[in-house]
Amino acid sequence: MSRYEELRGSLPSTPLRWVVTGGAGFIGSHLADALLALGQSVVVLDNFLTGRESNLEAACRHSFGQDPSFRLLKGDIRDMEQCREACRGADVVLHHAALVSVPRSFQEPHMNNSCNITGFLNMLTAAQDAGVRSFVFASSAAVYGRQPEGPIGEDAPLGPLSPYAVAKQANELYASVLSGGMRATGLRYMNVFGPRQDPGSPYSGVISIWSRCLLEGKTPVVNGDGKTTRDFIYVDDVVQANILAALREDPKGGASLFNIGTGRAVSLIELLSALLAASGKAGEGVEPRYEPEREGDIRHSQADITLAKSLLGFEPRYTLEEGLARTVGSMRP
Ligand SMILES: NC(=O)c1ccc[n+]([C@@H]2O[C@H](COP(=O)([O-])OP(=O)(O)OC[C@H]3O[C@@H](n4cnc5c(N)ncnc54)[C@H](O)[C@@H]3O)[C@@H](O)[C@H]2O)c1
């Protein structure tokens, strides 16, 4: 039995109180749903900057009764009091609130700084003051910047190329020196995809954008020659990584960083053909439109996940094809 299966078996009889910041967003709402399904108590703190009420529809069903297991705090991580309120009585924090758009981090660097650095610091210290045991935070593969082709290990030199990536690196540094007795774990996500990812912005994940294009009969656009590679990880596997990291039995404490991906590099051309198959359009002769590479785009991104496998017991459970089928299925009218 895998470590994750073991935990899923034991968690319902040992309910903990979890705070999910950014819980109205794409990844955060999947975390909230998964924890509630495991009989856990969940507090979401979100200011709805990019999050949506509809993402919490299932979670809100747990917010009634005498001792509801779900509570939604509409608030901001830039406000220390609201961070303290969220952390009161909590065992675990899964910090996912952030301004996630790289272009916006260039346009509004102060906003990036206040949400992604000050907000992070507020949550880290509020959690510590509240006696939280385990603090897991969403870092990003963006901290690596440009890397040579091939799997990237956590010890690769960092080269953030945007204010967003600078903030993620700052989070990692703060967690390494300021977590005190609390275990702080940073998860460097590769490209996460799945239901509820917003296809509305041109900078959203390519999978949500292309899925919508195909369902609406529009032509998907490939930026560059299509040989750019990414390591796409299905959101339920990111949920797995969070639960494993939060409940890690590690007497050493302190900060730790893990790559969270599948370890597989997929080119955009391969991705499109898998997506055509998942949306039932493989034989329809859909041809993408090629446009110039976007400025600042990284050519290759692929995680070495040896550390997460060996220390956390992390094992991605979804193939790209399975994840795509679920994603496309969720977007059908
Ligand atoms: N999606 C990916 O591929 C990916 C990759 C690497 C890292 N990440 C990180 O994972 C986390 C979640 O990303 P996501 O893709 O779910 O994005 P998302 O935009 O769907 O979720 C972010 C959530 O944070 C909330 N938020 C933003 N600023 C806030 C503030 N000041 N106070 C309270 N709430 C605030 C938003 O309303 C939203 O609900 C982020 O930290 C992001 O940087 C995501």
The ligand as an SDF file (V2000), in Angstrom:
LIG
                    3D

 44 48  0  0  0  0  0  0  0  0999 V2000
   -1.3440   26.3870  -11.7590 N   0  0  0  0  0  0  0  0  0  0  0  0
   -0.0460   26.1330  -11.9050 C   0  0  0  0  0  0  0  0  0  0  0  0
    0.3850   25.5090  -12.8860 O   0  0  0  0  0  0  0  0  0  0  0  0
    0.9420   26.5830  -10.8420 C   0  0  0  0  0  0  0  0  0  0  0  0
    2.2960   26.3310  -11.0730 C   0  0  0  0  0  0  0  0  0  0  0  0
    3.2050   26.7380  -10.1060 C   0  0  0  0  0  0  0  0  0  0  0  0
    2.7720   27.3320   -8.9410 C   0  0  0  0  0  0  0  0  0  0  0  0
    1.4290   27.5800   -8.7480 N   0  0  0  0  0  0  0  0  0  0  0  0
    1.0250   28.2230   -7.4930 C   0  0  0  0  0  0  0  0  0  0  0  0
   -0.0740   27.5090   -6.9350 O   0  0  0  0  0  0  0  0  0  0  0  0
   -0.9060   28.4150   -6.2060 C   0  0  0  0  0  0  0  0  0  0  0  0
   -2.3530   28.2830   -6.6830 C   0  0  0  0  0  0  0  0  0  0  0  0
   -2.3990   28.6120   -8.0710 O   0  0  0  0  0  0  0  0  0  0  0  0
   -3.6870   28.4010   -8.9820 P   0  0  0  0  0  0  0  0  0  0  0  0
   -3.2110   27.9500  -10.3100 O   0  0  0  0  0  0  0  0  0  0  0  0
   -4.6890   27.6200   -8.2520 O   0  0  0  0  0  0  0  0  0  0  0  0
   -4.1580   29.9200   -9.1590 O   0  0  0  0  0  0  0  0  0  0  0  0
   -5.5760   30.6400   -8.8610 P   0  0  0  0  0  0  0  0  0  0  0  0
   -5.4400   32.0370   -9.3810 O   0  0  0  0  0  0  0  0  0  0  0  0
   -6.6770   29.8090   -9.3890 O   0  0  0  0  0  0  0  0  0  0  0  0
   -5.6230   30.6410   -7.2710 O   0  0  0  0  0  0  0  0  0  0  0  0
   -5.0470   31.6460   -6.4680 C   0  0  0  0  0  0  0  0  0  0  0  0
   -6.0600   32.0370   -5.4290 C   0  0  0  0  0  0  0  0  0  0  0  0
   -5.4790   32.9930   -4.5340 O   0  0  0  0  0  0  0  0  0  0  0  0
   -6.4470   34.0040   -4.2630 C   0  0  0  0  0  0  0  0  0  0  0  0
   -5.7220   35.2200   -3.8570 N   0  0  0  0  0  0  0  0  0  0  0  0
   -4.8940   35.9860   -4.6110 C   0  0  0  0  0  0  0  0  0  0  0  0
   -4.4160   37.0140   -3.8880 N   0  0  0  0  0  0  0  0  0  0  0  0
   -4.9420   36.8910   -2.6450 C   0  0  0  0  0  0  0  0  0  0  0  0
   -4.8190   37.6570   -1.4610 C   0  0  0  0  0  0  0  0  0  0  0  0
   -4.0790   38.7570   -1.4110 N   0  0  0  0  0  0  0  0  0  0  0  0
   -5.5020   37.2460   -0.3520 N   0  0  0  0  0  0  0  0  0  0  0  0
   -6.2970   36.1410   -0.3900 C   0  0  0  0  0  0  0  0  0  0  0  0
   -6.4540   35.3900   -1.5010 N   0  0  0  0  0  0  0  0  0  0  0  0
   -5.7830   35.7540   -2.6080 C   0  0  0  0  0  0  0  0  0  0  0  0
   -7.2100   34.1500   -5.5600 C   0  0  0  0  0  0  0  0  0  0  0  0
   -8.4780   34.7750   -5.4140 O   0  0  0  0  0  0  0  0  0  0  0  0
   -7.3230   32.7070   -6.0090 C   0  0  0  0  0  0  0  0  0  0  0  0
   -8.4790   32.0830   -5.4980 O   0  0  0  0  0  0  0  0  0  0  0  0
   -0.3150   29.8050   -6.4060 C   0  0  0  0  0  0  0  0  0  0  0  0
    0.4990   30.1080   -5.2950 O   0  0  0  0  0  0  0  0  0  0  0  0
    0.5310   29.6430   -7.6560 C   0  0  0  0  0  0  0  0  0  0  0  0
    1.5900   30.5720   -7.6860 O   0  0  0  0  0  0  0  0  0  0  0  0
    0.4960   27.2190   -9.6740 C   0  0  0  0  0  0  0  0  0  0  0  0
  1  2  1  0
  2  3  2  0
  2  4  1  0
  4  5  1  0
  4 44  2  0
  5  6  2  0
  6  7  1  0
  7  8  2  0
  8  9  1  0
  8 44  1  0
  9 10  1  0
  9 42  1  0
 10 11  1  0
 11 12  1  0
 11 40  1  0
 12 13  1  0
 13 14  1  0
 14 15  2  0
 14 16  1  0
 14 17  1  0
 17 18  1  0
 18 19  2  0
 18 20  1  0
 18 21  1  0
 21 22  1  0
 22 23  1  0
 23 24  1  0
 23 38  1  0
 24 25  1  0
 25 26  1  0
 25 36  1  0
 26 27  1  0
 26 35  1  0
 27 28  2  0
 28 29  1  0
 29 30  1  0
 29 35  2  0
 30 31  1  0
 30 32  2  0
 32 33  1  0
 33 34  2  0
 34 35  1  0
 36 37  1  0
 36 38  1  0
 38 39  1  0
 40 41  1  0
 40 42  1  0
 42 43  1  0
M  CHG  2   8   1  16  -1
M  END
$$$$
